[in-house]
Amino acid sequence: MENRLNMDTKHLIGQKLVAGFAGQQMPEDFKQKVAEYKIGNVILFANNVQNEVQLTRLCREIHDYVLEQTGQIPFLTIDQEGGCVTRLSEDFAVVPGAMQISGTGDPHKAYLAGRITAAELRRCGVNFDLAPVADVNSNPQNPVIGVRSYGDTPQQTADYAVQMAKGLMDGGVLACAKHFPGHGDTAVDSHIGLPMVDKSLPQLKACELVPFRALIDSGISGIMTTHILFPQLEPDGLPATMSRRILTDLLRGELGFKGLILTDCMMMGAIAQHYGTVEGGVKAFAAGVDLVFTSHDIHLSCDIAERMYQKLERGEIDRAVIEESVARILRYKQWLTQQPAAPVTDGKAQADEMYRQSLAALHAPVALQNPIAIACHPFVTTLASSPQNKDINFARSLGESLGCDYIVNGIEPDEAEIAAILARARQHGSIVFASYNGHVKQAQCRLGKALAQLGLPMVWAAMRNPYDLKDLPKEVYGICAFEYTGRSIQAVTDVLQGRLVPQGRLSVTL
């Protein structure tokens, strides 16, 4: 049976699904399910990317295959926020993270970051960036947002997020603000648990919803939901992703959003462990979502599709509502086909220079004589992060570049390890210490404060969230690096050797 969109049920539901796969080529099983269920959209992760040449080839293959099987181009989506959440390989331009960009004091830098990112994505065929983050990081203990946020105040977050989104869309790439109605005031990572924000609507309007209102007013194409309970908005024990009150009544109705509503991945612990991915996906559609993501298992997308077929057949879902949603999706796909070719720019050099310009520091520099470098390895702070490169270590790199002694400490050093590090540090004339989310893994900060009490000239580099530097002694030179990458290690090294003076400022209160 045909409908006014000239699509059968399979094609209709397939347009509303987004699936992903592991590896740098489309698996045959994935292709078979796309063909069978007419799945119309794909999400890419770091494990799909080797380099620009490979990604361009893969995107072309996906584009052509999905178009052939569904009659429509796919949304090719990616979480390319910049900073610590990047899916692209090192040969691409990766802009600084949100908190670092807002530290420049110049919202135009966020626009430039969006344009650079759009040009990089367009060049290889990705057309939908799941950015910017519009969460106000009002809770410093937040384990999942942190440096991904433009700040801890609503207006600053709004100003920068709007500019990033404009930069992406002016560059011909769809943008998606996340995570509605706000993931900033949580101490639980929704990738592994089910957070709760017990705020009233007036409280949310005064803080969390300010950036989303501004982004809606600016014409953003997409908004992603969050898997968080808001009991004062949704009393039935459903997270925002599955709540019609939050998505249809508030986001569509009161806030007037006309664009695409996307879910965060329905395989995350907050949904999978408490409601089930398939049941959650069906309920998300009923709540008013346009695109449901099952990022790592296309079979779950197919199971959601089967459930949706049944509900449509039984009349439990209004086909006209599905058609309206798919029509919205197709309008944005049409918009993508009308965008001019991306300009060729030296994005990598621009992004790296922007990173170096926005490095921030606290207190006066110190002179390093006979230093010892001390740092843990990077680790996965949240499943939203990029896979960590275990080949890099701040202390080892500094030891090699400065020719000094170094220690690679544990992520959560115990008292015996701290004592051993202190004993070795006393044999040196100065200390360079790096922490990585020590405000969460607090043994790192205990180590840092114990080192500071030795009274030696000391540098403390925070390699992700700057909250590690809260209560930093005035005699310790603090450097906010915002990300634990080869680029950040080199920049901090350049600061220590006098080749770079940090120009950024902190955009959050410590």
N, C-alpha and C positions, 0 to 999 in steps of 0.2 A: 504494500500500500504506500503510495507516495504522499508527501505533504507539500505545503506551499513552498518550502525550501528545496523541493525536488530531491529530498533525501529520504532513504528508508531509515528504519529505526537504528540499524547498526551504524550507519554513517552519522546519524545525529549524535548518538551517545559517544561514538569514537572521537568526535570533535571536542568533546568535553574532558578527554582523558590525556594525561601526560605521564609517560613512562620513561625509564632509563635502563641502561645495561652496563655491565662491566666490560672493560677492554677497549681497544682502539679500533675495532671494526664491529659492524653490526653482526651479532650472532645469527645463525640461521633460524634458531628457535624464536628469537625476537622478531625477525622478519616475517616468520610464519604467523605469529600472533597479530602483528600489525595488519597483515593481509586479511586474516580471518575476522578480526574485530574492528577493522578500519580505524585503528588508534591514530589520532591525528597530530600528536605533539610529543616532543622528546625533551628530556632534561640531560644536560651534560655535566660531568664532574671531572676532577683532576685525573682520575684513572682512565678517562677517555682521551686524554690529551698527551701526546708525545712532543709535538712541536707544531709550528704554524703550518708547515706543508702537510703534515698528516691530518691536522684538524680541518684544514680547508677541504681536503679530499673526503674526509668522513662526513662533514656537513653537506657537501654536494651529494654524496651517496644517500644520506638520510633524506634530504630535500627531494631528490628525484624519486626515491622509492615510495615515500609517503604520498607525494603528489600522484604518482601512478596508481597507488592502491586506494586513495580516498577522494581524489579529484580536487583536493585543496592543498596549498602549501602548508607545511608544518610550522608551528611555533618551535623554534630551536632555542631553548631556554638555558640559562646558566647563572650561577651565583657568583658574579664578578663584582664584588663590592669594592675591592682594592684592599691594600694592607694585609691583614692576617687572614682574610677570607678571599682567596683567589683560586680559580680553577685553571688558569692559563699557565703555560710553561714559561721558562725564564727568558725565552726569546721574544716574548710579548711585552708590551708596556703594562706595568702594574702601578696604578696610582696609589698614593698614600691612603691609609684608612681614614674613616670619617672623623674621628676625634682629632687626628693630626691635622687634617685639612681645616677644621674649624679653628684650630690653634693659630692659624695664620691671621685670623681676624678679617679675612677677605672672602665673602661668599662667592665672588667670581672664581676663586680657585676651585670651588666645588663644581661650578659650571664647566670649567676647563677640564676637570677630572672626568666629568660625564662625556664631554666631546672626545677626549683621548680614548676613553674606554669604548665608546660607540664605534670609533674608527677602527680600533683593533678587532672588535667583534664582527663588524660588517665585513671586514676584509676576508675573514675566513668563513662567513656564512651564518654566524649566530645572530638572531634577530630580536631576542627578548632577554633583557638583563633583569634578574631578580634583585634589584637595587633601586633606590637607596633604602637604608635602614632609617625608619622614621621614629624609632623608639627613643624616648627621653630616658637617659640612664640615671634615673633618680635614686636608684639603690646601688651604692658602690660595691656591694657584695654580689651583685648580679654576675653569675658565672658564664652567661652565654652572650650578653650584649657588650658591655664594657666599651673597648675602643672602637667597636663597630658603630657606636652612636656618635652623633655630632655634638653631644654635650648633655649636661644635667639640667638645663633649663628649656622650657617648651619653645620659646620664641627663637632662640639660637638654633635649636634642632630643626625647627620649621624653615628658617632662612636658608640653611645650608642644604637640607634635603630637597627643597624646591629647586634650587639651582642645579644640583646633581641630576635630578630627574629631567630638567629642561635641557641640560647638556646632552643627556642620552637621547632624548626624543628629537632634539634638533639635529643630532647625528644620525637619525634614521633607525634608531633601535627603540623598541618598546621598553618602558620602565615600570617597575612594580615596587611600591612602598610597602614596607613590612615593619612590624607584625601587628596587625589591627586586632583589637583596639589598643595594644601596647604591651610590650614585653620588658619594659625597663625597670619596673618595680617588683622584680621577683628575685628569689634566692635559689630557685630550682631551674635546672636546664630541662626544657620541655622535650629535648631529644631522649632523655632517660626517665623523666618523671612528669607528674601532672601538677603544674604550679597553680596557685590561686592568688588573685588580686581582689581583695575585699574592699572595693571602693564604690562609692555611689556615682551615678551619672554626672552630677554637678562636679564632683571631684575629678573625674576623668576628663570632663570638658575643660577644666582649668589647667590640666597638665597633659595627659597622654594624647588626647584628641586634637590638641592645638596643631601639631605638625600635619596630621592627616587632613584636617580641615583646609589648611593652606595648600596642601598637595592636590586636593580635590578641586579647589578654586583655580589652581594653575593648570588643570586639565590632564593630570597624570592618567596613564592608560590602565594601570593595574594596581590593586591592593591585595596583599597577602594576609590571610587570617593567621591567628595564633592559637595554639592548643593550650589555652589557659582558661581556668574557671573564673568567671566574674559573677559571683552569686547574687550581687545586687542588681545585675542586669538580666541574668538568666537563672531563675530559681530552680529549674528542673535538673540541675546537676550535669549540664552539658557544657563543654568548652566552647569558646567563641566560634571555632571552625564548624561546629554542628548546631549552632544556635540561630534560629530564624529571627528571634527578637534582636540579636546583635547585628546580623548581616543584612537581613531584609528591612526590618523596622528601623534600625538605627543607621546603618551605613547607607543603604539605598534610600530609605524614606526620609529620616530627619537630616542626614548630612548631604543627601542629594547626589550620591556618587553614581555616575552613569557608565563607568568603565568596567573592566573585567575584575571579578573577584576570584582569587586563586587561593588554594589551600597551601599551607606548609605541607611537607611530606606526611602522608597518612601512615607511614611505617614507623614514625617516631614513637618513642615509648609512651608518651602522653596519650596517644590514641590506641596504638596496637595493644598495650597492656591493659587498658581500662575499658575499651569499647570494641576493639577488633578493627583491623584496617578496612575490611570490606563493609562492615556495618557502619563504621565511621564515614567512609566514602559516600555511601548511599544517603546517610543523614546530612552530610555536607551539601549534596545536591538539593535535598529537600529544604535546606536552610537558605538556599539562594546562591550557592557557589557556581561559578562558570567552569572552572578548571580544577580537577582533582589530581593531585600528584601522588603516584606510587613510584618513588624515584629509583628503586633498586630491584623491582620484581614485577615484570609485565604480567605475570600470571595473576597477580592481585588486581591489576587493572581489568583483566578479562573477567575475573570473578565479580567485580563491581558492575561491569557491563551486563553480565548475565542477570544480576539482581535488578538492574534498571530495566532491562527488557521485560522481566516478569511484572514489575510494578506498572509499567506503561500498559502492558497487555491487560492487567486487571483493573486499570483505571485509577490506580492509587496515586499516580502522578499525572498532572495535567500536561498533555503533549504540547499545548500552546506555550506553556512556561519554558519547556525545553527548547522549543523552536525560537523563542525570544532570546534565550541565552546563546544559542548557536548563531543566530543572526548577529548578535553582538560580537562574537568571536570572529565571524567572517568579515565584519566591517574592519576590524583591526588587521586581519590578514590582507585585506584589500589595501589598507593604508600602507602596509609594508611594501607592497608591490609598486607603490607610487613614489617611493623615496629615491632621490638621486644617488648616484654612486658616491661612496665615501671618499673624501679627499685623502690623498697620500700625505702623511705627516711623519715627522720623526718623533713618534709618540714615546718611545722608550727613553730617549734622552730628556724629553720634557717631563715625563713622570719621575725619573730618577732625580732630576734637578728640583722638582717640586718637593720630593721627599727630603732632600738635604736642606732645603730652605725652611722646612716646617718642623725640624727637630727642635725640641724644647729642653731647657735646662733650669735647674734650681741652684741658687747660691753661687758663690764665686769659685772659679776654677782653682785647682790645686796643682802643685808641682809634683811630678812623679819621679822618684829616685829608687832604683832597685825594687821595682814593683812586683807584686804577685797578683795574678789574675785568677778569679774564682767564679765559677758559674755552673749551673746544672745544664743538662741537655734540654732542648725544647720538648714539649709533650703535648698531647691532645687535651686542651683545656675544655673543649666542648666539641661535640660531633659536627657542629657547623663549621669548625675550623678546617683549614687545609691540612692534608696529610703532612706530618712533620718530617723534615729532612734530618735524619739521625746522623748524617755525615757532617753537619755543622755543629760547632760548639764555640761559644763566645770566648771562654777562657783559653781553649786550645788555639783558636785563631789569633788571639791577642798575644799569647806566648810565642807564636811563630813570627808575627809581624814586629813585635817589640823585642824579641829575643829574651823574654823573661820567664820566670818560673810560673807554673799554673796548676790549678786543681780543678778537676771536674767533680763537683759535689752531687749528692743525691737530690731528688726532687723535694723530699721531706727529710732533711738530715736530722738524725737523733742527737742526743746530748753527747754521746761518745764521738760521733763524727764532727760535731761542732767544736768540741774540745781539741781534737786532732788538727783541725783546720786553723784554729786560733794559735796553737803552738807553732805551726809552720809559718803562719803569717808574721809572728813576732820576729822572725829571722830576716824580715825584709824592711825596706824603708818606706814603702807605700803600698796601697791596696786598690785594686780595681775589682769590684764585685758586681755581678749581674744577677738579677732575680727575674723570674718568669711567673707572673700571677701569684706573687708571694702573699698578696692580701687574702688569697684563698688557701694556698699551701703555706700556712703561716710559719712553718719551721724555717722557710727561707728567710723571712723577715727577722726571725729570732737570730739567725746566723748573721745577717747584715748588721743588726744593731749591736751584736756582740763584737763584730769586727770594728765597728765605729768606736766602741769603748776602749780599743787598744790605743787610741790617740794618734795613730799614724795618718798622714795625708791620705784621703780616701775618696774614690769615685764610686758612686752607686748608679748603675744603669738599670732602669726598668725596661725589660724587653717586651712587655705587652702593656697591661693596664698600668697607668701612672699611680694608681692608689697604693702601690708598693712603697711609694716615697712619702706617704703620710707620716708626719712627725719626724721627718728627716733632720738629723742634727745639723745646725747651721754651718758647722765646719766641714760637712761632707758635701761634695759636689754631685748633684743629682742630674742624670741625663735621662730623658724620656725618649725611648727608641720606638715604642708603639708596636713593633713587630720583631720577631726573632728570625731574621733572614740573613743571607749573605750580604744584602744591601745595607741592612741596619748595622751589622757588625763592622762593615767597612766605614760607615759614616761615623760611628762612635770612635773607631780607631783614628779617623781623621780629626775628630774633635780633640782627642787626647794628644795628638801630635801637632796640634796647632794649625792644621790645614783647613779647619771648618769651625765657624763660630755659630752655635745654635741661635736661630732667629725666632723660633716659634714661641708660643705661650700656651699655658695649660688652659683648656676650655672647660675644665671641671674643677670643682672645689675638693681639695684633699682634706 
